[in-house]
Amino acid sequence: MKAVLAIARREIDAYFASPLGWVSLSAFLVVTGFMYASILSDFSQQSTTAAFNPYMADQYNLNNWVLPGFFGNWSVILLFIAPAISMRMFSEDMRQRSFELLLSSPVSSGEIVLGKYLGALGFLGLMFGATAHYVLILYWLGTPDPGVLASSYLAVFLLAASFIALGMLASAFTVNQVVAFVTTFGALLVLWVLSWTESILPGTAGTVLSAASMLSHLDQLTKGLLHLEDAAYFAGFIGFFLFATQQRIESMRWR
Amino acid sequence: MRRYSWLLAVLGGVAVLSFLSVAVFTSTGPDTTWSTVGGVGVALVALWMWLDRDALARASATRGARYTVTSLTLVVLAAGIAVAVNVLAHRYDKRWDLTASRQYSLSEQSVQVVRNLDRDVKVLAFFSRGSQEEANFKDRIESYTELSDHLSVEWIDPLLDPRKAREHDITSAAGTVILVSGDDEQRLETDFGEEALTNALIRLTSGEEHTVCFTSGHGELDPDDDATVAGLGGIVTKMEGQNYKAEKVLLAREGGVPERCEMLVAADPEKDWLPAEREMLAAYVAGGGKFLLLLEPTHAPGLAADMARYGITVGDDVVLEQNPNYALAGGDPSYIILDPQSFDHHEITDAIKGAVLLRLVRSVSKGDDVKGIRVQELAHTTEQGWAETSLGTDAVAQPDPGQDIIGNVPLMAVAEVDDPETIQVGDRTIGERAGALDAILGTPAEAAPAEAPPVERKKGGRVLVIGDVDFATNMLIDQFANQDLFLNSVAWMVGEENQVSIRPNEAARGTLTMNLFQGIILWLTALLFVPGLAVVGALVTWLRRRNR
């Protein structure tokens, strides 16, 4: 476990030692900040109008309208940010030829994968932590439901964790970070739009493909509902890609 | 021969993949032909493996190949496990409501109702696919279906299945829910909340049917008319979806309100009732009967005046509203919008979700106190509304102090009879007895009260008067929450008011208001201060690396 934590710490340091980590963080905060301020301003204006019509006011709810919409947009931003985080996880080490050193060290491939993954999650956690002011502002201006807020954060964190797990596998296959980014982004995009197939393909096929889509498993969680099937999806997704990456690293060892 | 054996593998692979595609991507699944194709494919692959067994053995004997095969097998196995776990989780899905306000959790009363279901109930959910209404109802109904195997849901998009929509008379664009159990059904429109759904389940499973009688013969609106804008067929269809049976009665012919009528509705009689008919009504109310009067301005003045008997004053006026937030855009002040703030607290009005649109309304207020009868006004205009009494004149309508009711004009009132002895009932005979002409043309007092048949007096009579009928017609019944006003009134009159009353959770409101200063702070913080720190971090890192 010590080795895992040491690798994770080194990984987080690496993000902040290069401009890439800071740029990713800045881009994330600027884009989400703009969306956040826009959505809240718009909602506030609409609420004022709705106040004259109690029926509308009853329907126009911060927890049902603003939070799912905001975190839904947030998840789209992660489609771009997460591959940027994951693309360097193995590619950079391979490019700098420091990866051979890591492989020859007395650390198992499982520990390497877990360490790097935890490092990326740690960076992600710091990134999400930097949005704490969104929560504070919400409590300052309105009455959000803390349960909906918490589950929305959980939703986007699980989503980003899944993105990074997939991106890590892509990064383990190539020295080129751009290739890793594009491969991850393409795969995520396909998984993203699979939910559209439900209305195109009839019967089981549409249902199965839609169930494989990430979007289908995000919706309920951002409303404050945790489904067993959504939890199983994210756990299975992350578990599978971590295992596949571990197998990839292991295969590089005996080659 | 062996040189081309790989072709067997290719052909076999294609055949197996084709079979799997048909199995997964078609709703009917593979037929015998496709199953044969799949079987042949497996046989071809097996044949190739046997023919090339030596080459395969050699390839798998190398260390690299062994590792690769093992690794791939493990990865495929892991994928299989992940898929299996997901399939199981989907089949045995459970959900947890993480909202602090328990927004998606059922109340204890609803849980009991659903758990005690002893017969199958099918919920036909008519919603546009992908609509917000569908998503909201899905969240709601899931909390019901997970509690009982007797409850199932069929999702129907009226646009994709117009035949079924027509069959169930679906007209609402915002969705309709029909609960079906055997031959009985309950219909929900506009309100699909927990309270409405649970009450519909209770009504459905109780199997009780109520007879609502509509008076006729005086130019009343027709409950069978679902073709013209002035008919009441629309609301009657909705009533029939809630265990009510509508029936037309002619009081003058029946000689009284038939016993089977649990409730009597007079939907805007254009001509006046016979005095004897008014006495029949009085006898009915004194006997615990329920009466709903919907009356437009100037119509049936005698009947309108007779409501004083129950402590209700029906004004000879037209109510106009000048508050722009409570009038229709376009400026016609005879259209009046009532919202929850317009309603007084009452079981009829508390359950109305949304606004009600009335058209050409007369005032209905609490009249002189009648001992033993409790009267309550149910809805009012705003301060800017008034009841114009100068009807039929060319003068421009404007509030006349001392003559018109100005501000907060009452529009509907309800009377509950605690002491039936207080209701005076005169002669109810028409035609045969002496004084019959008096009964028809004169006052009841003149029509030989001594001969009036006895009245079986009973507590519990109810009279509800609404100064408008348009809201319930085919033209307006689907607008706003108009049907809620009518259906809630009927339910309360026959004692079918909400069996379950579930208080909305205030914490779930989620309000937010922002002034200019707060808006500036929001934008600066979200777009400048916090991202600015990250940009500074990026610059410092870049400078450090450059100077290294």
Interface residues (C-beta under 8 A of the other chain):
Chain A: F16 A17 S18 P19 W22 V23 L25 S26 L29 V30 G33 F34 Y36 A37 L40 S41 F43 S44 S47 T48 F52 N53 P54 Y55 D58 N61 L62 N63 N64 V66 A130 T131 H133 Y134 I137 L138 W140 L141 G142 T143 P144 D145 P146 G147 V148 A150 S151 S199 L201 P202 G203 T204 A205 V208 A211 D219 Q220 K223 G224 L225 L226 H227 L228 E229 A231 A232 Y233 A235 G236 F237 G239 F240 F243 A244 Q247 E250 S251 W254 R255
Chain B: V24 F25 T26 S27 R63 G64 Y67 T68 S71 L74 V75 A78 A79 I81 A82 V83 V85 N86 L88 A89 H90 Y92 D93 K94 R95 W96 D97 L98 T99 A100 S101 Q103 Y104 R129 G130 A135 D139 N325 D339 P340 Q341 K353 G354 A355 F480 A481 A507 A508 R509 G510 T511 L512 T513 M514 Q518 G519 I521 L522 W523 T525 A526 L527 V530 P531 A534 V535 G537 A538 T541 W542 R545
